[in-house]
Amino acid sequence: GGAHGIGAGTRKGLTVTNSEFYWIGGSIQIPYTSSTFKTDVRFGNAIEIYGGCDNYTIKNCYFDQIYDAAVTFQYNDKTATSIIMQNINFSDNVIEHCNYSFEYFLTASDEAGAGYMKDIVYDNNISWYAGYGFCEQRPDKDRAAHVKAWEHANKLEGMFTITNNM
């Protein structure tokens, strides 16, 4: 796919198991046409939730040649409230040649005290070659990472564990 393999907004109970994802993302979504964007807008995650999530599980999957992230949950809107990302489990996956193996970020208004992440597990995954392969054509070649949180508030309540990964 030229954008995302699986893309969802706020969601409860998204589970993906025993699946393979190859050659996802990289298509031009918004062409460079003005001073608004410095380059063409291109993206593409294998599995993404954009918004709140609860009981989000990715297990026993294989990811290869993904333009952006193998798995991500993210939200970026400083005017939003009530964005909760909780009970997230990414485990027992193999990830290679993706710009980011695991990406997450949350920027939401905290005025109502309701924007946070809680109970996240990233366990027993094998990841290598972040930033290599298909994603080497990205304009931001120096930003690849196995775990990417960006410069967002990412308010945490409860546990967030990254264990037993290679």
N, C-alpha and C positions, 0 to 999 in steps of 0.2 A: 504494500500500500504506500501511497505517496505521502500520507499524513500519519495516522496512527493505526496500529493493528487493532487494538480495542481501545476505544475512547469513550469516557462517560463523564457526566456531570455528577453532582452530589448523588451518592449511591450507598445503599446498605446491602450487605451480603454479596458482594462481587467475589466470586471464587473462580480461579483459573488454575487447573491442574493438568499435568501430563500433556503439555502442548509444546509446539515448536514455533518459533518466530524468526523469520529470516528476511533480510533486505527490506526494511521498513523505513519510511520517511525520506526526507531530502528534497521533495518536490517544492517548487516555488509556490507558496500559498498567497503571498502578497508581493507583486513585483515592485521593484524600486522605481518610483515615479515622481517623487518629490523630496523635499528636505525632511519629511517626516521619518523616513527610514534611510539609514546609511547604506544598506545593502538590501537585496531581496530577502523577504522573510521566508525562511525554510525551517521546518521542524519535523518531528516524527518520533514518537515513542512507541515501543511495542505495546505496553499496557499503561494507560493513564486514567486517573480520576482527577478531574479538575473541579474542586469544591470539597464539601464535607464528605466523610466516609466513615463507615462503621462495619466491622467484620469484612475487611478487605484481605483476601488470602491469595497469594501466588505461590504455588508449590510444585516441585518436580517438573519444571519447565526448562527448555533450552532456548537461548537467545543468541543470535549471531548476525552481525552486519546491520546494526540499528543506528540510524543517523543521530538520534538523541539518546534517550534513556531506555534501558531494558524495562524497568518498572519505575513508576513515579506516582506520587500523590502531591498535588500542588494547588495553590490558590493565591492570587495576588490582586487584592482590591481593598484599599485602605478604608473604603466607605462601608464595606460589608460587616455584618455582625453574625453571630451564631454559626460560625464555621468551626465544626468540631471534626477532627480526624482521629479516630480511635480504633483499637482492636485490629491492628494491622500486622500481618504476618507474611514475610517473604522468606521462604526457606527451601533448602534442598534444590536449588536451581543452578544451572551452568550458564555463565554469561561471558561471551567473548566478542571482541570487535564492536563494542558499543561505545559511544562517547561517554556516557555515564552508566554504570551498572545499576545504581540505586540513587534516585534523585527525590528530594522532598523540599517543600517550602510552604510557608503560610504567612501571608501578610493580610491581616483583617483587623478591623477596628476592635479595640479592647474596651471601648466605653461601656458596653453591656457586660463585660467580663466573660464573653462567650467564645472567643477565638483561641483554640488551643489544640495541641496534639497529645495523645495519651495512649499508653500501652502499645508500643511498637516493637516488633521483633524482626531483626535481620540476621538469620542464623543458618549456618551450614551451607553456604553458597560457595561456588567456585567461580572466580572472575579473573579474567586476564585480558591484556591488550586493550585497555581503555584508551580511546583516542586513535586507534589504528584501524585500518581497513576502510570501509565505505565512508566513515565519518571523517577521514583525513581531508576531505574536500571542504570542510566547514571553514568559515572565515575566522573563527575564534579557536584556532588549533591549540592554543595554550591553556584552555579551560577544562580539558578532559579530566575525569576522576572516577574512581570506583564508587565513592560516596560523595554526593554533591548536595549541599544545603543552601547555597547561595547566601546573599547578605540580607536575609529576611528576619523578622522577629522570631519566628519559630518557637512560640511560647509552648513550654512543655509542662504537662501535669501527669503524674504517674511515671511509669518506666519507659525507657527507650534503650533497648539493648542491641548491640552489634557484637555477635559472638560466633566463634568456631568457623569463620570464613577463611577462604584461602584465595 
